[in-house]
Amino acid sequence: MIKIVITTIFATILIFPTFARQNSDSLDSLINKQVDFSMLELHSMPWTEGCDSVFHPYWNKIFYYNSDSIFRKMATEPIKDIFEEVWYLYHVLDQHIQERMPAEREKLLAASKKYKSKLLERELDVFDARYKWKFIPEQITVEMWDFSWKLVEKYERKNDLQTKLRIMHILLLECSGFPTILVSKRVEEERVPIIKLINEILTTMERLKYEPYLEFSEIYCHIGMIYFGFQFYDKAIPLLWKALEYPHSYDFERSQMRAREYLGAYYGLIKNDYQLSDSLLIATLQVHGNVLQRPVYDIAAIGFLAANSMSRNENEEAIKLYSIALPRALQAKDSTLAGGYAANLGRLFLANNELEKTEEMIHAARKYLIAGNLPLRNWKRYYTLNRDYYLKINKSEIAAAYIDSITSMQTHEDETYNARILAYAEQEAFESEKARKEQQIENQRTRLKLYSVILFLTLIAFGILLYAYKLKQKKNRQLYLQLKEQSHLAEKLENQQKENRELKALDKSEPQKVALSKEEADKEYFKQLNEIIKEQKLFSDSELKRKDIAAKIGLSDKETNECILNCIGMSFNEYLNDLRLQHARELLIKEGKKMTVEAIANMSGFNTRETFYTLFRKKFGITPGNLIKIAKKMEQ
């Protein structure tokens, strides 16, 4: 209801130009102007002469069209730039006999391949949505719905909202022709969710508001008319007002004329705001230009103006207007309007006690309603008029029969067209959509929680790894400093031992010969052996044998091994590798920036890089490569 109040206020601004034009166009001149009934017909466009043709049974004439030319334009030009030609082509093709439609589709497919056009591939889907089921006489089925809805979902995934809306608009046109679909009266497996379609259309239009679709006006008007037919005015009126907001739509004037008429009917017959209603209806009559089916809209506007006069008890004005509208409705072959106008004229004549004219209008209304093969709801005014007429002439039994007919018809109308039914459908669609959105939100929350847990665990793992890395870096730095200190002490000790040897060599005195114990002798031999290997760097020879060293100190191979084992608790090979590792340590610290690890390993007496890495890491707790990296960082 708030929406209706807001849109009513907006109406004052929107229809203001109407009042400005009323000074030059009086109501009488608008009503009595000559009607161009040729505008009831669709006219061939000038660029189509001499091309393909099709007989249009409704208009009883031949129309020409050139699908090849339009398909070529579709391949290269945006649909909005050639919309008038596309609109005309599809309206003509609507009248094709079933056997010719496959040929037109083949033309479109051939053009798509010829021009390698994605636009024409898209147009093929629109063509199928429009014509695949066109010649099936029954109402739209679930199979038809599912086919078209898959196309809707396809273009939603592609984010092509314009094509998605075109296909949904086609679906709306197909569905809304069958009221039973709207009220879900068919068996469960045959139900078509038109409320879902309407909601999706309106949502898509909202998403497209910055790049308006060419038929916005028509769609808003069409959906508004659907809601209006079910007396769901809270939904209908705002949409009908929105239909007046898009002057750039190709079908703008026709949609606006229809929207104004429905708004005029609402404010006149429902809200009793006759001034606003009359202004809207007069604005319809003031529309300039050629509009398809213009006479029907003008006639309907005059009829609503007559209804307003009738509601204000201005019976003579109402009779004048209905008397103008009725013959025009007959000339336009619109039995719905003619039947209603005849019934209302009968009502007015009955109020004036003109019973003969009343009876004449009763017979006329019956004739027009039968000719139009109209549904039961269109007979309401006729039954009511008959009831009152026969009560007036004291034929109560006949009047009672019409009372029963009115009651039966009212029950049928309440069951079929009551706004509650549509409201229930709206609520069902709302609940379904709400459940879907809640499920989406719940899924998003679940994913968010999962992502949060994963992120939390990742951060913990990263923190642990970072801590371990920092700890290892700290340990490596400490180890580096320790190894550097050890290297420095070893070098200092080596220099001191060298000085002692030099002093001893300068001492000319005879050394006293003292008998040594086995342990002391082993220590002396090991001292000599150690000095020879270090001074001559014999450990750098990867082929060095124990017997070679034994010969240098005057011991046998076995005695040499026992000597080393007794003094330092190592075998000869272990001792030799220990010297090699100490030498490698010094080279890595001092020359690591200039030399490769492989070169240092070779200079230290190791045959393979793998053996060197394994022994070095086992002894010092760090790899040669990491030692070099730490050395570089420490120096920086």
Secondary structure, 3 states (H helix, E strand, C coil): CHHHHHHHHHHHHHCHHHHHHCCCCCHHHHHHCCCCHHHHCCCCCHHHCCCEEEEECCCCEEEEECHHHHHHHHHHCCHHHHHHHHHHHHHHHCCCCHHHHHHHHHHHHHHHHHHCCHHHHHHHHHHHHHHCCCCCCCCCCHHHHHHHHHHHHHHHHCCCHHHHHHHHHHHHHHHCCCHHHHCCCCCHHHCCCHHHHHHHHHHHHHHCCCCCCCCHHHHHHHHHHHHHHCCCHHHHHHHHHHHHHCCCCCCHHHHHHHHHHHHHHHHHHHCCCHHHHHHHHHHHHCCCCCCCCHHHHHHHHHHHHHHHHHHCCCHHHHHHHHHHHHHHHHHCCCHHHHHHHHHHHHHHHHHCCCHHHHHHHHHHHHHHHHHCCCCHHHHHHHHHHHHHHHHHCCCHHHHHHHHHHHHHHHHHHHHHHCHHHHHHHHHHHHHHHHHHHHHHHHHHHHHHHHHHHHHHHHHHHHHHHHHHHHHHHHHHHHHHHHHHHHHHHHHHHHHHHHHHHHHHHHCCCCCCCCCCCHHHHHHHHHHHHHHHHHHHCHHHCCCCCHHHHHHHHCCCHHHHHHHHHHHHCCCHHHHHHHHHHHHHHHHHHHHCCCCCHHHHHHHCCCCCHHHHHHHHHHHHCCCHHHHHHHHHHHHC
